[in-house]
Amino acid sequence: MEKRHDDILNARLEAVMTAGVTHVLWDELYLWYGVQKIAARTIRDLIERWEEISHGTYGRLMQIPGAGGIFLAAEKNIEPVVDPKA
């Protein structure tokens, strides 16, 4: 991974901590990792980066598919939609 891509990815993961969520396009991941398929190695790297950046404070890195990529969020920041009738 090129240094500039490394910096962008780390900034996106920091955005999960500060803004609660970030969006990463599939095409960005392919470009940054220099791959044609997102495989287990790429996912492991994302998880390792998240653990290093977050120091375990925000829980697991969660993904929500959508809009040509994935939304990344911290487990700690995700809550169910509450039924107002409940």
VEXFIDO-104502 format. One line per field, with one value per residue: residue number from 1; residue in one letter; chain; x, y, z of N, C-alpha, C, O in turn. Coordinates in pm, whole numbers, padded with zeros to 5 digits, m for minus. Layout:
// residues N
num = c(NUM/...);
residu = c(A/...);
chaine = c(A/...);
npx = c(X/...);
npy = c(Y/...);
npz = c(Z/...);
capx = c(X/...);
capy = c(Y/...);
capz = c(Z/...);
cpx = c(X/...);
cpy = c(Y/...);
cpz = c(Z/...);
opx = c(X/...);
opy = c(Y/...);
opz = c(Z/...);
// end
This chain:
// residues 86
num = c(1/2/3/4/5/6/7/8/9/10/11/12/13/14/15/16/17/18/19/20/21/22/23/24/25/26/27/28/29/30/31/32/33/34/35/36/37/38/39/40/41/42/43/44/45/46/47/48/49/50/51/52/53/54/55/56/57/58/59/60/61/62/63/64/65/66/67/68/69/70/71/72/73/74/75/76/77/78/79/80/81/82/83/84/85/86);
residu = c(M/E/K/R/H/D/D/I/L/N/A/R/L/E/A/V/M/T/A/G/V/T/H/V/L/W/D/E/L/Y/L/W/Y/G/V/Q/K/I/A/A/R/T/I/R/D/L/I/E/R/W/E/E/I/S/H/G/T/Y/G/R/L/M/Q/I/P/G/A/G/G/I/F/L/A/A/E/K/N/I/E/P/V/V/D/P/K/A);
chaine = c(A/A/A/A/A/A/A/A/A/A/A/A/A/A/A/A/A/A/A/A/A/A/A/A/A/A/A/A/A/A/A/A/A/A/A/A/A/A/A/A/A/A/A/A/A/A/A/A/A/A/A/A/A/A/A/A/A/A/A/A/A/A/A/A/A/A/A/A/A/A/A/A/A/A/A/A/A/A/A/A/A/A/A/A/A/A);
npx = c(00084/00054/00204/00043/m00212/m00227/m00231/m00477/m00661/m00616/m00703/m00973/m01052/m01003/m01202/m01424/m01406/m01432/m01648/m01829/m01904/m01796/m01755/m01645/m01550/m01577/m01406/m01206/m01088/m00990/m00801/m00630/m00530/m00427/m00549/m00769/m00975/m01151/m01029/m00976/m00733/m00723/m00942/m00855/m00640/m00777/m00915/m00700/m00577/m00786/m00804/m00555/m00567/m00799/m00756/m00911/m01121/m01367/m01500/m01570/m01497/m01751/m01953/m02164/m02330/m02350/m02420/m02215/m02001/m01883/m02017/m01844/m01847/m01820/m01866/m01959/m02099/m02330/m02674/m02993/m03284/m03539/m03865/m04117/m04358/m04307);
npy = c(m00118/00218/00505/00739/00631/00472/00668/00795/00586/00538/00785/00769/00564/00689/00879/00725/00704/00974/01092/00893/00737/00629/00629/00399/00340/00052/00056/00225/00066/m00146/m00005/00107/m00122/m00257/m00473/m00709/m00833/m00831/m00986/m01216/m01133/m00855/m00774/m00858/m00681/m00434/m00473/m00505/m00252/m00094/m00183/m00102/00179/00251/00149/m00045/00080/00143/m00086/m00355/m00317/m00236/m00310/m00175/m00254/m00064/00193/00157/00065/00030/00130/00217/00163/00205/m00055/00024/00256/00185/00145/m00009/00073/00221/00128/00357/00294/00104);
npz = c(00000/m00086/00071/00081/00045/00267/00465/00406/00452/00727/00824/00761/00932/01174/01154/01205/01478/01555/01411/01410/01194/00869/00512/00272/m00050/m00265/m00485/m00391/m00192/m00351/m00505/m00303/m00171/m00383/m00515/m00684/m00576/m00275/m00010/00267/00378/00336/00490/00743/00774/00789/01030/01210/01186/01282/01549/01643/01609/01754/02004/02126/02251/02135/02064/01831/01477/01262/00972/00720/00437/00134/m00111/m00317/m00173/00159/00472/00755/01101/01454/01687/01937/01880/01749/01752/01800/01604/01774/01851/01876/01993/02171);
capx = c(00000/00130/00196/m00073/m00332/m00220/m00275/m00621/m00734/m00608/m00790/m01112/m01076/m01013/m01333/m01520/m01401/m01473/m01778/m01918/m01919/m01730/m01789/m01531/m01593/m01504/m01297/m01097/m01018/m00914/m00687/m00539/m00464/m00369/m00608/m00889/m01077/m01136/m01019/m00956/m00612/m00762/m01030/m00769/m00565/m00869/m00941/m00577/m00563/m00889/m00765/m00440/m00610/m00903/m00710/m01016/m01217/m01496/m01551/m01534/m01528/m01871/m01975/m02300/m02316/m02432/m02369/m02091/m01894/m01931/m02009/m01777/m01889/m01773/m01970/m02009/m02185/m02447/m02789/m03110/m03392/m03635/m04005/m04172/m04474/m04262);
capy = c(00000/00342/00586/00830/00550/00434/00785/00815/00481/00565/00900/00721/00490/00789/00940/00639/00741/01113/01123/00780/00654/00675/00548/00360/00277/m00070/00094/00278/m00048/m00214/00081/00120/m00249/m00310/m00604/m00714/m00898/m00807/m01118/m01219/m01057/m00715/m00758/m00867/m00557/m00332/m00501/m00475/m00106/m00043/m00214/m00016/00319/00272/00094/m00128/00162/00157/m00217/m00406/m00239/m00292/m00264/m00171/m00244/00035/00302/00126/00033/m00003/00226/00159/00223/00136/m00133/00103/00363/00132/00115/m00045/00170/00188/00147/00453/00235/00005);
capz = c(00000/m00092/00193/00077/00066/00408/00542/00383/00522/00870/00851/00758/01055/01281/01138/01274/01620/01579/01351/01433/01075/00747/00395/00189/m00175/m00302/m00575/m00310/m00130/m00456/m00538/m00189/m00142/m00505/m00537/m00768/m00495/m00132/00052/00412/00415/00341/00607/00862/00785/00838/01171/01284/01188/01372/01687/01676/01615/01855/02133/02181/02325/02066/02025/01698/01358/01200/00836/00667/00292/00067/m00196/m00387/m00079/00293/00580/00870/01227/01573/01753/02049/01830/01679/01838/01720/01592/01879/01817/01972/02058/02271);
cpx = c(00089/00105/00072/m00203/m00341/m00273/m00425/m00702/m00731/m00697/m00937/m01146/m01084/m01147/m01442/m01523/m01459/m01612/m01878/m01932/m01837/m01772/m01664/m01586/m01513/m01386/m01179/m01018/m00935/m00787/m00585/m00461/m00401/m00418/m00726/m01004/m01048/m01141/m00992/m00837/m00643/m00848/m00948/m00690/m00654/m00894/m00818/m00555/m00661/m00849/m00648/m00483/m00706/m00863/m00819/m01127/m01357/m01558/m01505/m01569/m01643/m01886/m02123/m02284/m02401/m02354/m02232/m01974/m01952/m01920/m01943/m01819/m01832/m01891/m02037/m02109/m02312/m02554/m02905/m03207/m03500/m03776/m04068/m04294/m04434/m04238);
cpy = c(00124/00425/00676/00754/00505/00547/00810/00712/00503/00683/00859/00645/00585/00862/00856/00675/00880/01145/01010/00686/00714/00582/00523/00289/00149/m00035/00154/00164/m00124/m00136/00082/m00008/m00312/m00450/m00594/m00780/m00868/m00944/m01104/m01136/m00907/m00687/m00765/m00739/m00445/m00350/m00467/m00324/m00045/m00065/m00127/00129/00343/00225/00012/m00052/00162/00024/m00254/m00307/m00309/m00235/m00271/m00155/m00131/00133/00274/00093/m00009/00120/00155/00236/00142/00064/m00052/00209/00315/00096/00074/00072/00128/00221/00241/00399/00139/00070);
cpz = c(00000/00034/00194/00097/00211/00496/00527/00460/00673/00909/00851/00886/01175/01274/01204/01423/01644/01528/01371/01315/00962/00633/00314/00066/m00199/m00390/m00500/m00247/m00232/m00490/m00424/m00164/m00266/m00537/m00632/m00695/m00348/m00064/00202/00457/00429/00464/00736/00883/00838/00988/01255/01295/01288/01518/01732/01696/01732/01995/02203/02253/02266/02024/01885/01589/01287/01060/00802/00516/00236/m00016/m00257/m00298/00054/00383/00695/00994/01341/01639/01865/02003/01763/01780/01748/01709/01691/01832/01920/02045/02169/02406);
opx = c(00186/m00002/00004/m00296/m00449/m00350/m00493/m00800/m00834/m00758/m01016/m01255/m01162/m01201/m01542/m01629/m01527/m01687/m01998/m01967/m01810/m01820/m01586/m01659/m01397/m01277/m01064/m00895/m00821/m00679/m00466/m00341/m00329/m00341/m00777/m01117/m00933/m01246/m00987/m00840/m00595/m00827/m00971/m00674/m00610/m00893/m00832/m00518/m00626/m00859/m00645/m00439/m00695/m00930/m00819/m01217/m01455/m01659/m01414/m01659/m01634/m01839/m02196/m02231/m02511/m02234/m02142/m01860/m02055/m01829/m01982/m01827/m01799/m02002/m02158/m02196/m02396/m02530/m02914/m03210/m03545/m03801/m04071/m04331/m04517/m04200);
opy = c(00134/00417/00687/00806/00500/00524/00841/00747/00488/00682/00908/00660/00562/00901/00909/00677/00902/01217/01030/00569/00835/00471/00615/00191/00139/m00090/00135/00165/m00162/m00194/00061/m00004/m00412/m00536/m00485/m00784/m00878/m01009/m00993/m01075/m00841/m00588/m00686/m00694/m00367/m00253/m00406/m00274/00043/00026/m00082/00195/00444/00258/00002/m00114/00178/00023/m00194/m00223/m00428/m00125/m00359/m00054/m00104/00154/00358/00093/m00075/00202/00043/00359/00024/00117/m00060/00249/00397/00026/00118/00160/00013/00329/00209/00453/00100/00002);
opz = c(00076/00096/00296/00159/00270/00589/00625/00525/00739/01016/00931/00941/01267/01377/01253/01485/01744/01594/01351/01333/00959/00657/00289/00077/m00160/m00373/m00540/m00248/m00203/m00502/m00447/m00139/m00254/m00579/m00658/m00744/m00303/m00061/00255/00564/00521/00533/00827/00997/00923/01064/01361/01401/01366/01600/01847/01790/01801/02093/02325/02311/02338/01955/01829/01604/01255/01031/00847/00470/00285/00006/m00249/m00343/00061/00371/00730/00993/01326/01645/01883/02081/01725/01879/01633/01796/01691/01779/02039/02150/02252/02502);
// end
